[in-house]
Amino acid sequence: MTSKKPAAREMMRAFMNADPAYDGIFWTGVKTTQIFCRPSCPARKPKPENVEFFFTPKEALFTGYRACKRCRPMASAEEATPAWATQLLRLAEGSTTRITAKHLRDLSIDEARARRYFQRNFGMTFAQFARSQRLSQSLAQLNRGTKIDDAAIDGGYESLSGFRDAFASTFGKPPGRARNQVRIVSKLINTPVGRLLAGATEEGVCLLEYTDRKMLEKQLKTVQRRFKAPIVPGSNKQLATLERELFEYFSGKRRSFSVAVVSPGSPFQQRVWKERQRIPYGKTTSYSVLAAKLGSPGAMRAVGNANAMNRVSILIPCHRVVREGGQLGGYGGGFWRKQWLLDHERGARTRQRK
């Protein structure tokens, strides 16, 4: 079986760039200090010749390295979230009032630090994150029939005009015209193959992309255009189900997903994506076989293009489509992730047969 490990050059690049997408994939030992870290550790980087890589914290410990106190490489991805950031996430998710700089000072949290953390991990400042949460709750209230004035007050807005302006800026239309407006709620999910950005409407999951994928920005714009809806941070029943089922999948306890998927596309893309979902867990098929099943044996390139435009990775398993002879072929998340997923599924199948 081919190794699921990323290449040394790729790991070195990720470590030098402090790329959080590789956290949990490998750990880095610094020979001069005898300390091992996560790839995303913000500490000053050593010379490449003083770096070696490990694929479990246990390997690093047995080699004589000590865990970095700054990035806490022994902690899980969830535990590694700073306590102050977890506190802010809970505050934003549960608050119906405006969170000000004074709130942060009262919590002994530096405003600039919070801004940088949320910008790096969520693509927006904490103030924008908290505002999006409140406005998302306001939209849910309007959809339940709440009056605009009441939604504005509940959202912490002192003036109706301020509420209207903020609402229109986020959702593209004033609150009076936004009832029954579709919204896409999103959240980051930590996995063994890096962070995934998940998005879902009330109908199902419409986005599941690696945060370091070059096409991510384009895919976000496509999703918003297809659904004519904004993407706001938050959660719903679909995302809760997705997170639970992904955990079970990566634990080797789940072979298929029950969470609903909504992924609009061209008629041909829809056919390709549906056919891909029929590929059994732990199995692969080739582009040519897939094209033949679609009744278009010469459309291998079109099948490949449809693969590339998939916005719901893993649930629509494009990693199970390979070239003739078993060569991996392309994958938006990178070859190493494609191999990791295939190895994981084959390994899980072997364990379950025993």
Residue frames as qw, qx, qy, qz and C-alpha x, y, z in Angstrom:
[[0.000, 0.887, 0.461, 0.000, 0.00, 0.00, 0.00],
 [0.379, 0.560, -0.034, 0.736, 1.31, 3.44, -0.90],
 [0.331, -0.264, -0.503, 0.753, 2.27, 5.67, 2.04],
 [0.038, -0.852, -0.502, -0.141, -0.27, 8.22, 3.12],
 [0.447, -0.633, -0.083, 0.626, 2.47, 10.61, 4.29],
 [0.359, 0.932, 0.017, -0.056, 3.05, 13.93, 2.50],
 [0.768, 0.391, -0.153, 0.484, 6.46, 14.42, 0.90],
 [0.576, -0.412, -0.226, 0.669, 9.30, 15.93, 2.97],
 [0.213, 0.159, 0.200, 0.943, 9.42, 19.01, 0.73],
 [0.323, -0.595, -0.473, -0.564, 5.69, 19.56, 1.23],
 [0.628, -0.626, -0.415, 0.203, 6.00, 19.18, 5.00],
 [0.498, -0.196, -0.086, 0.841, 8.94, 21.59, 5.14],
 [0.005, 0.358, 0.311, 0.881, 6.98, 24.18, 3.17],
 [0.489, -0.655, -0.486, -0.309, 3.96, 23.76, 5.47],
 [0.649, -0.509, -0.328, 0.461, 6.11, 24.10, 8.60],
 [0.385, -0.040, 0.044, 0.921, 8.00, 27.15, 7.36],
 [0.170, -0.376, -0.335, -0.847, 4.67, 28.80, 6.45],
 [0.178, 0.037, 0.701, -0.689, 3.07, 27.75, 9.78],
 [0.468, -0.073, -0.534, -0.700, 0.21, 26.18, 7.79],
 [0.490, -0.145, 0.623, -0.592, -2.56, 25.02, 10.19],
 [0.824, 0.220, -0.218, -0.474, -4.06, 22.76, 7.48],
 [0.654, 0.302, -0.686, 0.099, -1.33, 20.21, 8.31],
 [0.319, -0.413, 0.622, -0.584, -1.92, 20.13, 12.06],
 [0.809, -0.049, 0.460, -0.364, -2.53, 16.51, 13.04],
 [0.856, 0.487, -0.161, -0.068, -0.90, 15.24, 9.84],
 [0.776, 0.191, -0.349, 0.490, 2.69, 15.46, 11.02],
 [0.475, -0.868, -0.021, 0.139, 4.80, 16.92, 13.84],
 [0.541, 0.714, -0.247, 0.369, 8.14, 18.69, 13.58],
 [0.769, -0.529, -0.083, 0.351, 11.18, 18.12, 15.76],
 [0.228, 0.919, -0.241, 0.212, 13.82, 20.84, 16.11],
 [0.866, 0.044, -0.358, 0.347, 17.17, 19.19, 16.74],
 [0.306, 0.446, -0.342, 0.769, 18.86, 22.23, 18.30],
 [0.381, -0.405, 0.302, -0.775, 16.24, 22.61, 21.04],
 [0.139, -0.050, -0.984, 0.099, 14.99, 19.00, 21.26],
 [0.379, 0.332, 0.469, -0.725, 11.42, 20.34, 21.14],
 [0.133, 0.248, 0.824, 0.492, 8.67, 19.12, 18.80],
 [0.233, 0.328, 0.172, -0.899, 5.83, 21.28, 17.49],
 [0.570, 0.599, 0.544, -0.144, 2.75, 21.43, 15.34],
 [0.504, 0.364, 0.394, 0.678, 3.24, 22.66, 11.75],
 [0.012, -0.845, -0.313, -0.433, 1.32, 25.83, 12.69],
 [0.594, -0.565, -0.255, 0.513, 3.56, 26.73, 15.64],
 [0.198, 0.964, 0.091, 0.153, 4.15, 30.52, 15.55],
 [0.599, -0.665, 0.240, 0.376, 7.66, 30.26, 17.06],
 [0.193, 0.789, -0.455, -0.364, 10.66, 31.39, 15.01],
 [0.961, 0.264, -0.023, -0.081, 11.57, 28.80, 12.40],
 [0.609, -0.539, 0.483, 0.324, 14.90, 26.94, 12.58],
 [0.198, 0.540, -0.651, -0.495, 17.21, 26.18, 9.68],
 [0.863, 0.158, -0.230, -0.421, 15.86, 23.33, 7.51],
 [0.588, 0.320, -0.725, 0.160, 18.85, 21.11, 8.29],
 [0.044, -0.187, 0.742, -0.642, 17.82, 21.19, 11.96],
 [0.673, 0.035, 0.156, -0.722, 14.32, 19.87, 11.28],
 [0.103, 0.042, -0.976, -0.185, 12.99, 16.32, 11.22],
 [0.587, -0.131, -0.179, -0.778, 9.42, 15.07, 10.85],
 [0.121, 0.017, 0.952, -0.280, 7.28, 12.61, 12.79],
 [0.382, -0.233, -0.601, -0.662, 3.84, 11.20, 12.08],
 [0.609, -0.628, -0.473, -0.107, 2.72, 10.74, 15.68],
 [0.243, -0.843, 0.304, -0.371, 3.61, 12.63, 18.87],
 [0.911, -0.358, 0.207, 0.009, 4.64, 9.24, 20.28],
 [0.830, 0.360, -0.007, 0.425, 7.46, 8.95, 17.71],
 [0.176, 0.784, -0.204, 0.559, 8.80, 12.35, 18.71],
 [0.605, -0.686, 0.258, -0.312, 8.64, 11.55, 22.42],
 [0.965, -0.147, 0.169, 0.136, 10.42, 8.21, 21.97],
 [0.680, 0.519, -0.065, 0.514, 13.17, 9.99, 20.01],
 [0.538, -0.261, -0.334, 0.728, 13.82, 12.22, 23.02],
 [0.034, 0.410, 0.177, 0.894, 11.91, 15.38, 22.09],
 [0.018, -0.388, -0.642, 0.661, 9.85, 17.47, 24.54],
 [0.163, 0.723, 0.633, 0.223, 6.46, 18.96, 23.65],
 [0.170, 0.322, 0.041, 0.931, 6.41, 22.68, 22.80],
 [0.076, -0.468, -0.654, 0.589, 4.63, 24.67, 25.50],
 [0.155, 0.323, -0.095, -0.929, 3.56, 27.28, 22.97],
 [0.515, 0.129, -0.492, -0.690, 1.66, 25.21, 20.40],
 [0.622, -0.144, 0.621, -0.454, 0.84, 22.21, 22.66],
 [0.435, 0.316, -0.705, -0.463, 1.41, 19.44, 20.08],
 [0.039, -0.042, -0.982, 0.181, 0.07, 16.72, 22.40],
 [0.386, 0.352, 0.475, -0.708, -3.38, 18.34, 22.50],
 [0.436, 0.478, 0.732, 0.212, -6.13, 17.48, 20.06],
 [0.192, 0.371, 0.345, 0.841, -7.15, 20.04, 17.45],
 [0.338, -0.768, -0.407, -0.361, -10.12, 21.10, 19.53],
 [0.653, -0.637, -0.206, 0.354, -8.07, 21.32, 22.72],
 [0.560, -0.011, 0.118, 0.820, -5.47, 23.39, 20.88],
 [0.002, 0.752, 0.319, 0.577, -7.94, 26.22, 20.37],
 [0.190, 0.213, -0.474, 0.833, -6.87, 28.85, 22.90],
 [0.137, -0.497, -0.778, 0.359, -9.18, 29.08, 25.90],
 [0.069, 0.487, 0.150, -0.858, -9.74, 32.79, 25.29],
 [0.245, 0.136, -0.593, -0.754, -10.74, 32.08, 21.65],
 [0.239, -0.318, -0.914, -0.081, -13.16, 29.35, 22.76],
 [0.067, -0.517, -0.550, 0.653, -14.62, 31.86, 25.22],
 [0.175, 0.383, -0.172, -0.891, -15.15, 34.39, 22.41],
 [0.243, -0.053, -0.824, -0.509, -16.72, 31.78, 20.12],
 [0.195, -0.463, -0.846, 0.178, -19.25, 30.85, 22.81],
 [0.011, -0.509, -0.293, 0.809, -19.88, 34.51, 23.56],
 [0.207, 0.256, -0.421, -0.845, -20.55, 35.33, 19.90],
 [0.267, -0.155, -0.884, -0.351, -22.70, 32.26, 19.29],
 [0.254, -0.512, -0.791, 0.217, -24.88, 32.87, 22.34],
 [0.099, -0.404, -0.240, 0.877, -25.10, 36.66, 22.39],
 [0.248, 0.719, 0.604, 0.240, -28.00, 38.67, 21.04],
 [0.097, -0.972, -0.063, 0.206, -26.35, 42.00, 21.86],
 [0.526, 0.774, -0.251, 0.248, -23.44, 43.86, 20.34],
 [0.834, -0.371, -0.060, 0.404, -20.08, 42.76, 21.71],
 [0.155, 0.970, -0.119, 0.145, -17.83, 45.78, 22.21],
 [0.512, 0.503, -0.520, 0.464, -14.14, 46.36, 22.89],
 [0.364, -0.533, 0.451, -0.616, -15.10, 46.89, 26.53],
 [0.954, -0.138, 0.044, -0.262, -16.46, 43.35, 26.71],
 [0.839, 0.328, -0.328, 0.286, -13.08, 42.07, 25.54],
 [0.139, 0.583, -0.487, 0.636, -11.21, 44.24, 28.05],
 [0.667, -0.431, 0.284, -0.537, -13.45, 42.98, 30.84],
 [0.999, -0.005, 0.019, -0.049, -12.45, 39.45, 29.81],
 [0.426, -0.692, 0.484, 0.323, -8.76, 40.48, 29.71],
 [0.739, 0.295, 0.508, 0.328, -8.61, 39.68, 25.98],
 [0.180, -0.459, 0.278, 0.824, -6.52, 41.90, 23.72],
 [0.587, 0.637, 0.237, -0.440, -8.67, 43.29, 20.90],
 [0.342, 0.691, -0.537, -0.342, -5.86, 43.18, 18.31],
 [0.172, -0.260, 0.950, -0.003, -5.05, 39.59, 19.23],
 [0.535, 0.365, 0.691, -0.321, -8.69, 38.57, 18.80],
 [0.518, 0.723, -0.069, -0.453, -8.87, 40.38, 15.46],
 [0.189, 0.579, -0.754, -0.248, -5.78, 38.59, 14.12],
 [0.317, -0.068, 0.937, -0.129, -6.91, 35.18, 15.35],
 [0.568, 0.504, 0.553, -0.343, -10.36, 35.41, 13.78],
 [0.425, 0.743, -0.286, -0.430, -8.97, 36.90, 10.56],
 [0.056, 0.469, -0.865, -0.170, -6.57, 33.97, 10.23],
 [0.209, 0.041, 0.968, -0.131, -9.03, 31.21, 11.17],
 [0.350, 0.580, 0.692, -0.251, -12.37, 32.54, 9.89],
 [0.360, 0.363, 0.468, 0.721, -11.42, 35.07, 7.21],
 [0.156, -0.787, -0.257, -0.539, -13.01, 37.93, 9.16],
 [0.049, 0.402, -0.532, 0.744, -12.36, 39.97, 12.28],
 [0.106, -0.268, -0.875, 0.389, -14.01, 39.03, 15.56],
 [0.262, 0.360, 0.244, -0.862, -16.29, 42.08, 15.27],
 [0.488, 0.229, -0.504, -0.675, -17.44, 40.90, 11.82],
 [0.318, -0.043, -0.947, -0.004, -17.85, 37.33, 13.08],
 [0.025, 0.319, 0.722, -0.613, -20.00, 38.43, 16.03],
 [0.368, 0.352, -0.006, -0.861, -22.09, 40.77, 13.83],
 [0.447, 0.139, -0.729, -0.499, -22.70, 37.98, 11.30],
 [0.180, -0.173, -0.938, 0.241, -23.84, 35.69, 14.10],
 [0.176, 0.387, 0.495, -0.757, -26.36, 38.25, 15.36],
 [0.426, 0.352, -0.266, -0.790, -27.67, 39.05, 11.89],
 [0.339, 0.047, -0.903, -0.259, -28.00, 35.36, 11.10],
 [0.044, -0.321, -0.841, 0.434, -30.15, 34.97, 14.23],
 [0.279, 0.413, 0.163, -0.851, -32.18, 38.01, 13.15],
 [0.414, 0.205, -0.621, -0.634, -32.87, 36.43, 9.76],
 [0.241, -0.151, -0.958, 0.045, -34.03, 33.25, 11.49],
 [0.101, 0.400, 0.594, -0.691, -36.39, 35.37, 13.60],
 [0.364, 0.366, -0.185, -0.836, -37.81, 37.13, 10.53],
 [0.380, 0.083, -0.830, -0.401, -38.39, 33.76, 8.88],
 [0.170, -0.303, -0.896, 0.278, -40.40, 32.74, 11.95],
 [0.100, -0.743, -0.557, -0.357, -42.60, 35.82, 11.57],
 [0.413, -0.562, -0.300, 0.651, -40.97, 38.20, 14.08],
 [0.214, 0.958, 0.191, 0.002, -41.55, 41.90, 13.38],
 [0.612, 0.541, -0.155, 0.555, -38.59, 43.85, 12.00],
 [0.185, -0.786, 0.249, -0.535, -38.53, 46.25, 14.97],
 [0.836, -0.479, 0.214, -0.160, -38.43, 43.36, 17.43],
 [0.928, 0.176, 0.000, 0.328, -35.68, 41.57, 15.46],
 [0.344, 0.711, -0.206, 0.578, -33.61, 44.77, 15.50],
 [0.452, -0.718, 0.294, -0.441, -33.97, 45.19, 19.26],
 [0.954, -0.247, 0.170, -0.015, -33.24, 41.51, 19.93],
 [0.824, 0.371, -0.041, 0.425, -30.14, 41.84, 17.74],
 [0.568, -0.483, -0.134, 0.653, -28.77, 44.60, 19.93],
 [0.294, 0.357, 0.290, 0.838, -29.35, 47.47, 17.47],
 [0.068, -0.451, -0.440, 0.773, -30.33, 50.80, 19.00],
 [0.356, 0.488, -0.071, -0.794, -31.72, 52.20, 15.74],
 [0.789, 0.378, 0.465, -0.135, -33.83, 50.58, 13.05],
 [0.510, 0.825, -0.214, -0.120, -31.82, 52.34, 10.32],
 [0.118, -0.653, 0.748, -0.002, -28.56, 50.84, 11.66],
 [0.649, -0.005, 0.750, -0.127, -30.15, 47.40, 11.67],
 [0.721, 0.632, 0.222, -0.177, -31.45, 47.83, 8.11],
 [0.311, 0.835, -0.443, -0.098, -28.04, 48.98, 6.83],
 [0.279, -0.480, 0.831, -0.049, -26.13, 46.15, 8.50],
 [0.717, 0.202, 0.639, -0.195, -28.70, 43.59, 7.39],
 [0.666, 0.726, 0.045, -0.166, -28.67, 44.77, 3.76],
 [0.113, 0.779, -0.611, -0.076, -24.87, 44.80, 3.73],
 [0.385, -0.293, 0.872, -0.078, -24.77, 41.15, 4.83],
 [0.543, 0.281, 0.785, -0.098, -27.76, 39.66, 3.02],
 [0.198, 0.058, 0.597, 0.775, -27.97, 41.89, -0.05],
 [0.241, -0.543, -0.530, -0.605, -31.51, 43.08, 0.66],
 [0.260, -0.400, 0.360, -0.802, -33.31, 44.95, 3.45],
 [0.159, -0.005, 0.914, -0.374, -34.99, 42.93, 6.22],
 [0.576, 0.330, 0.297, -0.687, -38.47, 43.68, 4.89],
 [0.723, 0.469, -0.329, -0.385, -37.66, 41.77, 1.69],
 [0.203, 0.484, -0.846, 0.093, -35.59, 39.03, 3.30],
 [0.717, -0.132, 0.515, -0.451, -38.25, 36.82, 4.84],
 [0.939, 0.194, 0.280, -0.047, -37.69, 33.23, 3.70],
 [0.331, 0.812, -0.478, -0.037, -34.23, 34.27, 2.51],
 [0.964, -0.005, -0.189, 0.185, -31.96, 31.24, 2.17],
 [0.148, -0.869, 0.460, -0.108, -28.80, 31.49, 4.23],
 [0.852, 0.206, -0.439, 0.197, -25.71, 29.30, 4.20],
 [0.533, -0.793, 0.268, -0.121, -24.26, 28.81, 7.66],
 [0.732, 0.466, -0.443, 0.225, -20.63, 27.79, 7.86],
 [0.610, -0.727, 0.309, -0.061, -18.10, 26.52, 10.35],
 [0.327, 0.610, -0.721, 0.027, -14.57, 25.09, 10.40],
 [0.954, -0.237, 0.074, -0.171, -14.19, 21.39, 11.13],
 [0.103, -0.680, 0.726, 0.032, -10.85, 19.92, 12.22],
 [0.981, 0.120, 0.009, -0.155, -10.02, 16.53, 10.69],
 [0.775, -0.348, 0.385, 0.360, -6.95, 14.28, 10.38],
 [0.604, 0.339, 0.394, 0.604, -6.42, 15.65, 6.85],
 [0.191, 0.070, 0.012, 0.979, -6.61, 19.29, 7.88],
 [0.228, 0.401, 0.450, -0.765, -9.33, 21.86, 8.35],
 [0.124, 0.412, 0.765, 0.479, -12.48, 21.74, 6.28],
 [0.229, 0.126, 0.131, -0.956, -14.82, 24.66, 5.71],
 [0.064, 0.380, 0.919, 0.088, -18.37, 23.33, 5.85],
 [0.271, 0.092, 0.009, -0.958, -21.47, 25.16, 4.70],
 [0.009, 0.333, 0.940, 0.076, -25.11, 24.12, 4.79],
 [0.388, -0.274, -0.183, -0.861, -28.59, 25.45, 4.13],
 [0.617, -0.145, 0.512, -0.580, -31.56, 24.08, 6.05],
 [0.889, 0.287, -0.109, -0.340, -31.91, 21.54, 3.23],
 [0.971, -0.019, 0.048, 0.232, -28.43, 20.03, 3.36],
 [0.527, -0.551, 0.302, 0.571, -24.66, 20.40, 3.06],
 [0.591, 0.795, 0.132, 0.011, -23.64, 22.51, 0.07],
 [0.322, 0.811, -0.424, 0.243, -19.96, 23.07, 0.81],
 [0.834, -0.495, 0.206, 0.130, -17.13, 20.99, 2.25],
 [0.625, 0.705, -0.186, 0.279, -13.75, 22.27, 1.12],
 [0.749, -0.218, -0.182, 0.598, -10.16, 22.16, 2.35],
 [0.119, -0.944, -0.136, 0.275, -9.28, 25.60, 3.67],
 [0.330, -0.595, 0.449, 0.579, -5.92, 25.60, 1.87],
 [0.589, 0.387, 0.634, 0.319, -7.38, 24.76, -1.53],
 [0.200, -0.142, 0.253, 0.936, -6.54, 27.37, -4.17],
 [0.155, -0.365, -0.634, -0.664, -10.08, 27.23, -5.60],
 [0.176, -0.459, -0.745, 0.451, -11.73, 27.90, -2.25],
 [0.088, 0.412, 0.128, -0.898, -12.53, 31.55, -2.93],
 [0.309, 0.091, -0.593, -0.738, -13.99, 30.68, -6.34],
 [0.308, -0.284, -0.905, -0.066, -16.06, 27.88, -4.83],
 [0.064, -0.446, -0.572, 0.685, -17.43, 30.22, -2.16],
 [0.231, 0.330, -0.150, -0.903, -18.54, 32.68, -4.83],
 [0.331, -0.032, -0.803, -0.495, -20.10, 29.86, -6.85],
 [0.208, -0.372, -0.868, 0.255, -22.08, 28.61, -3.84],
 [0.060, 0.472, 0.345, -0.809, -23.37, 32.10, -3.05],
 [0.295, 0.252, -0.414, -0.823, -24.36, 32.64, -6.69],
 [0.291, -0.118, -0.907, -0.280, -26.03, 29.23, -7.04],
 [0.248, -0.496, -0.789, 0.265, -28.12, 29.66, -3.90],
 [0.031, -0.678, -0.171, -0.714, -28.48, 33.45, -4.14],
 [0.681, -0.699, -0.212, -0.044, -27.59, 33.46, -0.46],
 [0.029, 0.814, -0.486, 0.315, -24.89, 34.86, 1.82],
 [0.775, -0.043, -0.571, 0.267, -22.49, 32.69, 3.81],
 [0.305, -0.742, 0.259, -0.538, -22.54, 33.50, 7.52],
 [0.234, 0.251, -0.873, 0.347, -20.84, 31.73, 10.45],
 [0.646, -0.217, 0.263, -0.683, -23.08, 29.59, 12.57],
 [0.060, -0.090, 0.994, 0.005, -24.56, 26.11, 12.78],
 [0.707, 0.008, -0.059, -0.704, -27.73, 24.18, 12.06],
 [0.874, -0.121, 0.412, -0.226, -28.97, 20.61, 12.20],
 [0.857, 0.502, -0.104, 0.053, -27.28, 19.71, 8.92],
 [0.288, 0.716, -0.534, 0.346, -23.85, 20.89, 10.10],
 [0.551, -0.475, 0.569, -0.383, -24.29, 19.14, 13.45],
 [0.954, 0.121, 0.247, -0.123, -25.06, 15.87, 11.65],
 [0.679, 0.660, -0.271, 0.175, -22.14, 16.41, 9.26],
 [0.037, -0.721, 0.595, -0.353, -19.66, 17.00, 12.08],
 [0.738, -0.284, 0.539, -0.291, -20.78, 13.86, 13.90],
 [0.935, 0.309, 0.169, -0.042, -20.66, 11.70, 10.78],
 [0.483, 0.748, -0.401, 0.214, -17.24, 13.01, 9.73],
 [0.332, -0.607, 0.648, -0.320, -15.89, 12.12, 13.17],
 [0.862, -0.034, 0.469, -0.192, -17.30, 8.60, 12.76],
 [0.800, 0.593, -0.085, 0.030, -15.87, 8.34, 9.23],
 [0.290, 0.741, -0.533, 0.288, -12.37, 9.33, 10.30],
 [0.514, -0.449, 0.647, -0.341, -12.64, 6.97, 13.28],
 [0.179, 0.198, -0.927, -0.263, -13.23, 4.10, 10.85],
 [0.251, 0.237, 0.835, -0.428, -16.78, 3.56, 12.14],
 [0.508, 0.631, 0.306, -0.500, -18.78, 4.91, 9.18],
 [0.490, 0.048, 0.685, 0.537, -18.81, 3.83, 5.53],
 [0.107, 0.543, 0.550, 0.625, -21.55, 6.07, 4.19],
 [0.012, -0.078, -0.291, 0.954, -23.14, 9.39, 5.06],
 [0.046, 0.610, 0.791, -0.008, -26.79, 10.05, 5.81],
 [0.036, -0.620, -0.158, 0.767, -26.56, 13.84, 5.96],
 [0.554, 0.734, 0.393, -0.008, -28.34, 15.49, 3.02],
 [0.415, -0.253, 0.350, 0.801, -26.24, 17.00, 0.23],
 [0.413, 0.836, 0.338, -0.127, -27.45, 19.86, -1.98],
 [0.395, -0.447, 0.422, 0.683, -25.01, 20.69, -4.76],
 [0.588, 0.729, 0.259, -0.235, -26.55, 22.36, -7.79],
 [0.290, -0.445, 0.590, 0.608, -24.64, 22.21, -11.07],
 [0.452, 0.339, -0.491, -0.663, -25.04, 21.55, -14.77],
 [0.928, 0.018, 0.015, -0.373, -26.98, 18.43, -15.78],
 [0.781, 0.361, -0.480, 0.172, -23.72, 16.67, -16.71],
 [0.071, 0.470, -0.643, 0.600, -22.04, 17.63, -13.42],
 [0.683, -0.247, 0.328, -0.604, -25.06, 16.34, -11.52],
 [0.955, 0.147, -0.193, -0.171, -24.84, 12.99, -13.31],
 [0.558, 0.443, -0.585, 0.388, -21.11, 12.69, -12.60],
 [0.181, -0.433, 0.573, -0.672, -21.54, 13.56, -8.91],
 [0.831, -0.141, 0.182, -0.506, -24.42, 11.11, -8.45],
 [0.905, 0.256, -0.340, 0.008, -22.47, 8.32, -10.16],
 [0.312, 0.500, -0.626, 0.510, -19.48, 9.02, -7.93],
 [0.488, -0.373, 0.460, -0.641, -21.64, 8.60, -4.84],
 [0.955, 0.026, -0.049, -0.290, -22.35, 5.06, -6.02],
 [0.559, 0.469, -0.639, 0.243, -18.66, 4.06, -5.83],
 [0.807, -0.482, -0.342, 0.006, -18.44, 1.70, -2.82],
 [0.395, -0.857, 0.316, -0.094, -16.46, 2.67, 0.25],
 [0.616, -0.475, 0.596, 0.201, -12.85, 1.48, -0.03],
 [0.705, 0.337, 0.540, 0.314, -13.11, 0.98, -3.80],
 [0.022, -0.571, 0.247, 0.782, -11.99, 3.06, -6.78],
 [0.673, 0.554, 0.481, 0.094, -13.03, 3.47, -10.38],
 [0.445, -0.099, 0.325, 0.828, -11.32, 5.10, -13.34],
 [0.224, 0.473, -0.020, -0.852, -12.30, 8.21, -15.27],
 [0.281, 0.159, -0.727, -0.607, -12.88, 6.07, -18.36],
 [0.156, -0.295, -0.941, 0.054, -15.14, 3.57, -16.56],
 [0.070, 0.525, 0.494, -0.690, -17.10, 6.43, -15.02],
 [0.253, 0.386, -0.304, -0.833, -17.50, 8.09, -18.44],
 [0.247, -0.022, -0.887, -0.390, -18.72, 4.79, -19.94],
 [0.064, -0.416, -0.847, 0.325, -21.30, 4.36, -17.16],
 [0.159, 0.566, 0.225, -0.777, -22.59, 7.82, -18.01],
 [0.651, 0.583, 0.485, 0.036, -23.03, 6.74, -21.65],
 [0.308, 0.937, -0.164, -0.014, -20.23, 9.06, -22.82],
 [0.925, -0.167, 0.079, 0.333, -17.13, 6.84, -23.17],
 [0.589, 0.427, 0.024, 0.685, -15.10, 9.63, -24.78],
 [0.174, -0.866, -0.088, -0.460, -15.89, 12.20, -22.08],
 [0.760, -0.266, -0.374, 0.460, -13.03, 11.44, -19.69],
 [0.294, 0.192, -0.135, 0.926, -11.82, 15.04, -19.71],
 [0.381, -0.509, -0.202, -0.745, -15.34, 16.32, -18.99],
 [0.790, -0.458, -0.408, 0.001, -15.61, 13.84, -16.11],
 [0.624, -0.075, -0.296, 0.720, -12.31, 15.15, -14.76],
 [0.014, 0.357, 0.015, 0.934, -13.55, 18.74, -15.00],
 [0.613, -0.546, -0.313, -0.478, -16.74, 17.83, -13.15],
 [0.780, -0.293, -0.415, 0.366, -14.58, 16.21, -10.47],
 [0.403, 0.114, -0.190, 0.888, -12.60, 19.43, -10.09],
 [0.232, -0.405, -0.116, -0.877, -15.80, 21.47, -9.67],
 [0.609, -0.463, -0.643, 0.001, -17.12, 19.30, -6.84],
 [0.104, -0.641, 0.247, -0.719, -17.77, 21.56, -3.84],
 [0.770, -0.458, 0.209, -0.392, -18.61, 18.80, -1.33],
 [0.379, 0.474, -0.790, 0.080, -15.49, 16.72, -0.83],
 [0.093, -0.150, 0.921, -0.346, -15.58, 13.31, 0.90],
 [0.557, 0.306, 0.557, -0.535, -19.41, 13.18, 0.85],
 [0.770, 0.615, -0.016, -0.167, -19.23, 13.24, -2.94],
 [0.727, -0.492, 0.395, 0.271, -16.12, 11.03, -3.04],
 [0.587, 0.776, -0.220, -0.067, -14.02, 12.30, -5.92],
 [0.223, -0.665, 0.712, -0.012, -11.00, 10.76, -4.16],
 [0.731, -0.002, 0.679, -0.069, -12.30, 7.36, -5.34],
 [0.724, 0.680, 0.109, -0.039, -11.83, 8.25, -9.02],
 [0.493, -0.570, 0.492, 0.436, -8.35, 7.36, -10.33],
 [0.400, 0.607, -0.496, -0.475, -6.56, 7.01, -13.65],
 [0.940, 0.192, -0.248, -0.131, -6.21, 3.78, -15.61],
 [0.681, 0.289, -0.546, 0.393, -3.76, 1.48, -13.87],
 [0.626, -0.599, -0.436, 0.244, -4.55, 2.87, -10.43],
 [0.382, 0.147, -0.124, 0.904, -2.55, 6.11, -10.69],
 [0.065, -0.494, -0.573, 0.651, -4.06, 8.76, -8.46],
 [0.161, 0.657, 0.481, 0.559, -4.81, 11.52, -10.95],
 [0.036, 0.441, -0.129, 0.887, -5.83, 14.98, -9.79],
 [0.431, -0.617, -0.642, 0.144, -7.41, 15.98, -6.48],
 [0.010, -0.854, -0.074, -0.515, -8.23, 19.47, -5.27],
 [0.628, -0.766, 0.106, -0.091, -6.97, 18.71, -1.76],
 [0.002, -0.727, 0.686, 0.023, -3.59, 17.43, -2.98],
 [0.694, 0.211, -0.676, -0.131, -2.29, 13.97, -3.87],
 [0.175, 0.189, -0.834, 0.488, -1.31, 13.17, -0.29],
 [0.489, 0.019, 0.439, -0.754, -4.87, 13.72, 0.94],
 [0.786, 0.216, -0.306, -0.491, -6.30, 11.57, -1.82],
 [0.567, 0.233, -0.779, 0.131, -3.91, 8.75, -0.91],
 [0.101, -0.159, 0.705, -0.683, -4.63, 9.25, 2.80],
 [0.663, 0.064, 0.189, -0.722, -8.38, 8.89, 2.27],
 [0.802, 0.236, -0.473, -0.278, -7.98, 5.80, 0.08],
 [0.397, 0.243, -0.809, 0.360, -5.57, 4.18, 2.55],
 [0.310, -0.123, 0.554, -0.763, -7.88, 5.07, 5.43],
 [0.785, 0.095, -0.015, -0.612, -10.90, 3.44, 3.78],
 [0.752, 0.247, -0.608, -0.057, -8.97, 0.31, 2.84],
 [0.208, 0.251, -0.773, 0.545, -7.52, 0.05, 6.34],
 [0.492, -0.079, 0.405, -0.767, -10.89, 0.55, 7.99],
 [0.842, 0.136, -0.270, -0.447, -12.40, -2.15, 5.77],
 [0.581, 0.262, -0.746, 0.194, -9.62, -4.56, 6.78],
 [0.068, -0.193, 0.690, -0.694, -10.18, -3.86, 10.49],
 [0.646, -0.002, 0.193, -0.739, -13.94, -4.35, 10.21],
 [0.807, 0.177, -0.490, -0.279, -13.54, -7.78, 8.52],
 [0.321, 0.281, -0.822, 0.378, -11.44, -9.12, 11.40]]
